[in-house]
Amino acid sequence: MKTLLVGYAAKDLFETLKHGKTRTASWLTPDVTCHCLDIYNRHAIEKVHHAKAICSAHLPEGPWDEIRFRTGPKLMSGELSLDILQEIHALAPDAPIWGGKGKTNVVVDFVGKERDRNDLISKIKDDPDRVRSFASTWEASVPEGKPVTFTSFPGCFCHRRMDEGGLALAEVALQRTGDPEASDTVHGGCRVLDMGCGCGLVGLLMASVRPAISLVMVDSHSRAVEAAALNAKNQGVEAEVILSDSGTPARMDGTFDVFVGNPPYYSDYRIAEVFLETAKRALKPGGQCFTVCKNAAGLEPVQKRYFPEVEVIKRRGYAVLKSIC
Ligand SMILES: C[S@@+](CC[C@H](N)C(=O)[O-])C[C@H]1O[C@@H](n2cnc3c(N)ncnc32)[C@H](O)[C@@H]1O
């Protein structure tokens, strides 16, 4: 039976044996494909369970005998949940879950209240022809640059609004690399790496002031990569956009003049370390590394493990940390 699992993390794919030990669930057979929005999850499922996993911004075409969707308010936003459920409906419009007689069995494995699960399914069942768009479009700008229009999708960081930390990072990176007299000015042809680019906020704001920069953007989330590529195209910027949870490929080592990164901090700086490791190997000697966080006290000692000196620049209630490679 060809099964598609949607929204499952590696930790959800264990079963507990009688004596309390856990092992990979026996139902996770080679016929099961795990869909992930973030490539980190795909790698974790492959590594821990040796299971088939794919990472893409949208669900893969079937045919599927069964689609199981794990969701709930603690796992993802309501918008993302409904957006994915719409995609499942498009793959299996006649499934019994919506009252049809089709062969594909759709199961919503809802972590939360039964009433909320039923409300979610009713949104499709009660109005099956309605396809809602959850894309959001908004503008952001930096001094000297024209306003840039960004589109983001559910699942992207900061969907529907601009992150002030990202804006602070773009402003400081532009200011600190913009002195025409300085040897470290961001010049035409200068290579900029925006890691954890989200929808492209930082890199594309930098390109709005310095259109000649050569921009590479990296994110582990497939929908962030989709949004960043779309925003670059709409802005007429020829950027390379890479889906990766381990930074840039080795062929790019030592080729960048500037690194900008607004890492997530939900992991005790583990992800920030992946960002800094990437900055260290991706930058040329003399290249500049800028990171941003709410409070420098936590990140500064981590950044010092990679770069000898860290300057803290306060902006918009955030701390931008600058180092030279
Ligand atoms: C705080 S958001 C910043 C987004 C954007 N740069 C901004 O400033 O609005 C962090 C981003 O890092 C991405 N991310 C998390 N882990 C990552 C990893 N290992 N490699 C690359 N990107 C990662 C997330 O998907 C998210 O888009």
The ligand as an SDF file (V2000), in Angstrom:
LIG
                    3D

 27 29  0  0  0  0  0  0  0  0999 V2000
   14.9350   33.8400   12.0950 C   0  0  0  0  0  0  0  0  0  0  0  0
   14.6030   33.2070   10.4820 S   0  0  0  0  0  0  0  0  0  0  0  0
   15.3150   34.4950    9.4770 C   0  0  0  0  0  0  0  0  0  0  0  0
   14.6660   34.6560    8.1250 C   0  0  0  0  0  0  0  0  0  0  0  0
   15.1250   35.8870    7.3350 C   0  0  0  0  0  0  0  0  0  0  0  0
   16.5460   35.9040    7.1400 N   0  0  0  0  0  0  0  0  0  0  0  0
   14.7120   37.1440    8.0610 C   0  0  0  0  0  0  0  0  0  0  0  0
   15.5840   37.7990    8.6180 O   0  0  0  0  0  0  0  0  0  0  0  0
   13.5200   37.4560    8.0700 O   0  0  0  0  0  0  0  0  0  0  0  0
   15.7080   31.8700   10.3820 C   0  0  0  0  0  0  0  0  0  0  0  0
   15.6700   31.0840    9.0930 C   0  0  0  0  0  0  0  0  0  0  0  0
   16.6790   30.1000    9.1840 O   0  0  0  0  0  0  0  0  0  0  0  0
   16.2000   28.9230    8.5580 C   0  0  0  0  0  0  0  0  0  0  0  0
   17.0020   27.7860    9.0600 N   0  0  0  0  0  0  0  0  0  0  0  0
   16.8510   27.0560   10.1920 C   0  0  0  0  0  0  0  0  0  0  0  0
   17.8220   26.1240   10.2810 N   0  0  0  0  0  0  0  0  0  0  0  0
   18.5910   26.2700    9.1810 C   0  0  0  0  0  0  0  0  0  0  0  0
   19.7560   25.6000    8.6960 C   0  0  0  0  0  0  0  0  0  0  0  0
   20.3250   24.6020    9.3640 N   0  0  0  0  0  0  0  0  0  0  0  0
   20.2790   26.0130    7.5350 N   0  0  0  0  0  0  0  0  0  0  0  0
   19.7240   27.0280    6.8320 C   0  0  0  0  0  0  0  0  0  0  0  0
   18.6190   27.6940    7.2400 N   0  0  0  0  0  0  0  0  0  0  0  0
   18.0740   27.3260    8.4030 C   0  0  0  0  0  0  0  0  0  0  0  0
   14.7220   28.8860    8.8980 C   0  0  0  0  0  0  0  0  0  0  0  0
   14.0010   28.0710    7.9820 O   0  0  0  0  0  0  0  0  0  0  0  0
   14.3630   30.3630    8.7930 C   0  0  0  0  0  0  0  0  0  0  0  0
   13.9320   30.7100    7.5010 O   0  0  0  0  0  0  0  0  0  0  0  0
  1  2  1  0
  2  3  1  0
  2 10  1  0
  3  4  1  0
  4  5  1  0
  5  6  1  0
  5  7  1  0
  7  8  2  0
  7  9  1  0
 10 11  1  0
 11 12  1  0
 11 26  1  0
 12 13  1  0
 13 14  1  0
 13 24  1  0
 14 15  1  0
 14 23  1  0
 15 16  2  0
 16 17  1  0
 17 18  1  0
 17 23  2  0
 18 19  1  0
 18 20  2  0
 20 21  1  0
 21 22  2  0
 22 23  1  0
 24 25  1  0
 24 26  1  0
 26 27  1  0
M  CHG  2   2   1   9  -1
M  END
$$$$
